[in-house]
Amino acid sequence: MTELRLHGVGGTTPENLLADVAPQLVSGNRVAGFYRTADMKGRHVEAYSWGGLTSRSASRVLWLLLLPFALVNLAGWMCTPAAWRRPWRFLLHRAVVRWAGLGLTVNLLLLLLVAMTSMDVVAFRCGARPVV
């Protein structure tokens, strides 16, 4: 039986999570990996430490902005074998996926614009009032 422990956003170290002074790295690396303590009778205790993914520079998170585009690109190549055999079907499939990707991008930009505008208006209206 294996018990898997995950830490929250606080970034607990594997040593504290497993209550072991020297946990062994089983898989992954120091940024994100699985650590194991000394085995007990019929039981393994492991921890997944992912604190290095969020504790570095903020620019590392920008890949999330590219995720929708990567998924649309992947969807463009996912078609049936019949579409691969006929070039016009493949081109039609790619065109539809590209238009869907453009629609997704426009919707995300509009959502971002509405969110930023509404937060700005709420902050201006609520933040401009003097505290009594």
KELOZA-981542 format. One record per residue (C-alpha): residue in three letters; x, y, z. Coordinates in steps of 0.25 Angstrom, whole numbers, plus 5000, padded with zeros to 4 digits. Layout:
BEGIN
<aa: Ala&x: X&y: Y&z: Z>
...
//
This chain:
BEGIN
<aa: Met&x: 5000&y: 5000&z: 5000>
<aa: Thr&x: 5005&y: 5014&z: 4996>
<aa: Glu&x: 5001&y: 5027&z: 5003>
<aa: Leu&x: 5003&y: 5039&z: 4994>
<aa: Arg&x: 5004&y: 5053&z: 5001>
<aa: Leu&x: 5003&y: 5066&z: 4994>
<aa: His&x: 5006&y: 5079&z: 5000>
<aa: Gly&x: 4998&y: 5092&z: 4997>
<aa: Val&x: 5002&y: 5105&z: 4992>
<aa: Gly&x: 5010&y: 5108&z: 5004>
<aa: Gly&x: 5022&y: 5101&z: 4998>
<aa: Thr&x: 5025&y: 5091&z: 5009>
<aa: Thr&x: 5038&y: 5084&z: 5007>
<aa: Pro&x: 5038&y: 5068&z: 5005>
<aa: Glu&x: 5046&y: 5067&z: 5019>
<aa: Asn&x: 5034&y: 5074&z: 5026>
<aa: Leu&x: 5023&y: 5067&z: 5018>
<aa: Leu&x: 5029&y: 5053&z: 5021>
<aa: Ala&x: 5035&y: 5056&z: 5035>
<aa: Asp&x: 5048&y: 5050&z: 5030>
<aa: Val&x: 5062&y: 5057&z: 5030>
<aa: Ala&x: 5066&y: 5050&z: 5017>
<aa: Pro&x: 5055&y: 5046&z: 5008>
<aa: Gln&x: 5060&y: 5039&z: 4995>
<aa: Leu&x: 5056&y: 5045&z: 4982>
<aa: Val&x: 5049&y: 5034&z: 4974>
<aa: Ser&x: 5045&y: 5042&z: 4961>
<aa: Gly&x: 5046&y: 5056&z: 4956>
<aa: Asn&x: 5056&y: 5067&z: 4960>
<aa: Arg&x: 5057&y: 5077&z: 4971>
<aa: Val&x: 5047&y: 5086&z: 4964>
<aa: Ala&x: 5036&y: 5076&z: 4964>
<aa: Gly&x: 5038&y: 5061&z: 4968>
<aa: Phe&x: 5033&y: 5049&z: 4976>
<aa: Tyr&x: 5040&y: 5046&z: 4990>
<aa: Arg&x: 5040&y: 5034&z: 4998>
<aa: Thr&x: 5043&y: 5031&z: 5013>
<aa: Ala&x: 5049&y: 5018&z: 5018>
<aa: Asp&x: 5039&y: 5007&z: 5016>
<aa: Met&x: 5030&y: 5002&z: 5027>
<aa: Lys&x: 5024&y: 4988&z: 5028>
<aa: Gly&x: 5015&y: 4987&z: 5015>
<aa: Arg&x: 5014&y: 5002&z: 5014>
<aa: His&x: 5021&y: 5013&z: 5006>
<aa: Val&x: 5019&y: 5027&z: 5009>
<aa: Glu&x: 5022&y: 5037&z: 4997>
<aa: Ala&x: 5021&y: 5051&z: 4995>
<aa: Tyr&x: 5020&y: 5060&z: 4982>
<aa: Ser&x: 5027&y: 5073&z: 4984>
<aa: Trp&x: 5023&y: 5083&z: 4973>
<aa: Gly&x: 5027&y: 5096&z: 4981>
<aa: Gly&x: 5038&y: 5099&z: 4971>
<aa: Leu&x: 5028&y: 5101&z: 4960>
<aa: Thr&x: 5023&y: 5113&z: 4967>
<aa: Ser&x: 5034&y: 5119&z: 4975>
<aa: Arg&x: 5043&y: 5123&z: 4963>
<aa: Ser&x: 5041&y: 5136&z: 4955>
<aa: Ala&x: 5027&y: 5140&z: 4951>
<aa: Ser&x: 5030&y: 5139&z: 4936>
<aa: Arg&x: 5030&y: 5124&z: 4937>
<aa: Val&x: 5015&y: 5124&z: 4938>
<aa: Leu&x: 5013&y: 5131&z: 4925>
<aa: Trp&x: 5013&y: 5117&z: 4917>
<aa: Leu&x: 4999&y: 5117&z: 4922>
<aa: Leu&x: 4995&y: 5128&z: 4913>
<aa: Leu&x: 5000&y: 5119&z: 4901>
<aa: Leu&x: 4992&y: 5107&z: 4905>
<aa: Pro&x: 4980&y: 5110&z: 4897>
<aa: Phe&x: 4988&y: 5112&z: 4885>
<aa: Ala&x: 4995&y: 5099&z: 4887>
<aa: Leu&x: 4982&y: 5091&z: 4888>
<aa: Val&x: 4977&y: 5098&z: 4876>
<aa: Asn&x: 4989&y: 5094&z: 4868>
<aa: Leu&x: 4988&y: 5080&z: 4873>
<aa: Ala&x: 4974&y: 5079&z: 4869>
<aa: Gly&x: 4977&y: 5083&z: 4855>
<aa: Trp&x: 4985&y: 5070&z: 4853>
<aa: Met&x: 4975&y: 5061&z: 4860>
<aa: Cys&x: 4966&y: 5057&z: 4849>
<aa: Thr&x: 4961&y: 5043&z: 4844>
<aa: Pro&x: 4969&y: 5035&z: 4834>
<aa: Ala&x: 4959&y: 5038&z: 4823>
<aa: Ala&x: 4962&y: 5053&z: 4824>
<aa: Trp&x: 4977&y: 5049&z: 4823>
<aa: Arg&x: 4974&y: 5042&z: 4810>
<aa: Arg&x: 4966&y: 5053&z: 4803>
<aa: Pro&x: 4974&y: 5066&z: 4803>
<aa: Trp&x: 4962&y: 5075&z: 4802>
<aa: Arg&x: 4956&y: 5069&z: 4815>
<aa: Phe&x: 4969&y: 5071&z: 4822>
<aa: Leu&x: 4969&y: 5086&z: 4818>
<aa: Leu&x: 4955&y: 5088&z: 4822>
<aa: His&x: 4958&y: 5081&z: 4835>
<aa: Arg&x: 4970&y: 5091&z: 4837>
<aa: Ala&x: 4962&y: 5103&z: 4833>
<aa: Val&x: 4950&y: 5100&z: 4843>
<aa: Val&x: 4960&y: 5098&z: 4854>
<aa: Arg&x: 4967&y: 5111&z: 4851>
<aa: Trp&x: 4954&y: 5118&z: 4851>
<aa: Ala&x: 4950&y: 5112&z: 4864>
<aa: Gly&x: 4964&y: 5116&z: 4870>
<aa: Leu&x: 4962&y: 5130&z: 4865>
<aa: Gly&x: 4948&y: 5130&z: 4871>
<aa: Leu&x: 4954&y: 5125&z: 4884>
<aa: Thr&x: 4965&y: 5136&z: 4884>
<aa: Val&x: 4955&y: 5147&z: 4882>
<aa: Asn&x: 4946&y: 5142&z: 4893>
<aa: Leu&x: 4958&y: 5141&z: 4903>
<aa: Leu&x: 4962&y: 5155&z: 4899>
<aa: Leu&x: 4948&y: 5160&z: 4901>
<aa: Leu&x: 4947&y: 5153&z: 4914>
<aa: Leu&x: 4960&y: 5159&z: 4919>
<aa: Leu&x: 4956&y: 5173&z: 4914>
<aa: Val&x: 4942&y: 5172&z: 4921>
<aa: Ala&x: 4949&y: 5167&z: 4934>
<aa: Met&x: 4960&y: 5178&z: 4934>
<aa: Thr&x: 4950&y: 5189&z: 4931>
<aa: Ser&x: 4940&y: 5184&z: 4942>
<aa: Met&x: 4951&y: 5182&z: 4952>
<aa: Asp&x: 4956&y: 5196&z: 4949>
<aa: Val&x: 4942&y: 5202&z: 4951>
<aa: Val&x: 4939&y: 5195&z: 4964>
<aa: Ala&x: 4953&y: 5199&z: 4969>
<aa: Phe&x: 4951&y: 5213&z: 4965>
<aa: Arg&x: 4937&y: 5214&z: 4971>
<aa: Cys&x: 4940&y: 5206&z: 4984>
<aa: Gly&x: 4954&y: 5211&z: 4986>
<aa: Ala&x: 4951&y: 5226&z: 4984>
<aa: Arg&x: 4942&y: 5227&z: 4996>
<aa: Pro&x: 4948&y: 5232&z: 5009>
<aa: Val&x: 4947&y: 5223&z: 5021>
<aa: Val&x: 4939&y: 5229&z: 5032>
//
